[in-house]
Amino acid sequence: MGHVSGGPDSSGEGSGLRVRYPRAGRRGVVHRHQLLQVRGRSVAWVPPLLLLVAIAVVDVNTPGEFRIVSWIVLVPGIAAAICGVWGTAVFAVLALITYVLVDSAWPNRFQAGLSDFVLVAVGGVLATLACVVRVRDERRMLHMRHIADTTRRTVLRPLPPSWGGLDHAAVYLAADTEARVGGDFYDIQPGPHGTRVLLGDVQGKGLGAVEAAAALLGTFREAGFHEPDLVTVARRLETRMVRHRGHTAALGRGDGDRFATAVLLAFPPDAPDAVDLVLFGHEPPLVVGRAGVRSLPAGDGLPLGLGDLTGAPPQVRRVPLAADETLLLVTDGVTEARDDTGCFYPLSDDLARVVVADPRTTDPHRLVAHVRDATLRHCGGHLADDTTVFAVRRHR
């Protein structure tokens, strides 16, 4: 659902790598018809044809006491599982014709008879009907998957390479491998007041979390472009979350108390060696450079939607950031990934070790790919929560 993105491609997901790994070792979703192709041509007809020929040959070349011609009913059954409707119907007819020819090879001797003929005929009809149901369900599933992908692309829009003067890469792994969408969100918004970055995690799962994420991203894309002050952008996000909660509660839904942790960054054009930071109850970003790994200040901001508990304005901190340093932002799918013994994934320590061994890991694409793979290895591929890994640095 792992993927590393960096720019547009034919799928609209981003160049570089945009891979989703619901579990370790799985490279996205492979459909049945893709597994049964050779050089772009379908070979789904080969297994049932080989079975048809094998049954006929074996029956003809064995003694009369060993008649297996009635097994030919398996041929349309196999075709129903891997071929299309017309292919299954063709094999049902071929199975029936082959049965008649083989069974009549020895007139008046060793014939299976009418009962097996009816078995093969009925089996072919049932196999064709089963194939109709299978194809219909597959089309419905692909349609729902297309809707989920469209929703995901709407919420997490593809980002062009070097967007807003930033090199970036992202991995998004949905815990719900069927829905393929969740409550994690991120975006980059360039504007006249510099480039802003937002990453967050809506509390909970399901479509309610997706709705909240979409609401926050919509506000960020407008406020991040128009507002000159990062504090105002932060306040707009808080207000949007509160309004969304009120709307959800007014509908009588049980998820009207959602909140979201988030990281809001700004790369000011007048400070090329610094970054502005606002934390809404989220893990602070890690700064990964050739000199090592360090964490940005944690801060004391509350999650979005809970700001009215203090009434204090969001705190903006400006921290130094060298040109060759990469900011790594993750959601709790990484920080709370556990192994079989219950130990959390030691993200900072692991990155410090890897950067020493290979300084090229500071590249956003390499960094994100490493964290993705290391997280999946640590938890054995079983993600307990939506997982996002996002790396960004100024374009050189």
Secondary structure, DSSP 8 states (H G I E B T S, - for coil): ----B-B--TTSS-BS-----SSTT--S---HHHHTEETTEE-TTHHHHHHHHHHHHHHHTS-TT---GGGGGHHHHHHHHHS-HHHHHHHHHHHHHHHHHHHTSSTTSS---HHHHHHHHHHHHHHHHHHHHHHHHHHHHHHHHHHHHHHHHHHS----TTGGGEEEEEEEE-S-TTT---SEEEEEE--TT-EEEEEEEESS-SHHHHHHHHHHHHHHHHHHHH-S-HHHHHHHHHHHHHHHHHHHHHTT-TTTT--EEEEEEEE-TT-TTEEEEEEEB----EEEETTEEEE--------BT-GGGT------EEEE--TT-EEEEE-HHHHT-B-TTS-B--HHHHHHHHHHH-GGGGSHHHHHHHHHHHHHHHTTT--SS-EEEEEEEE--
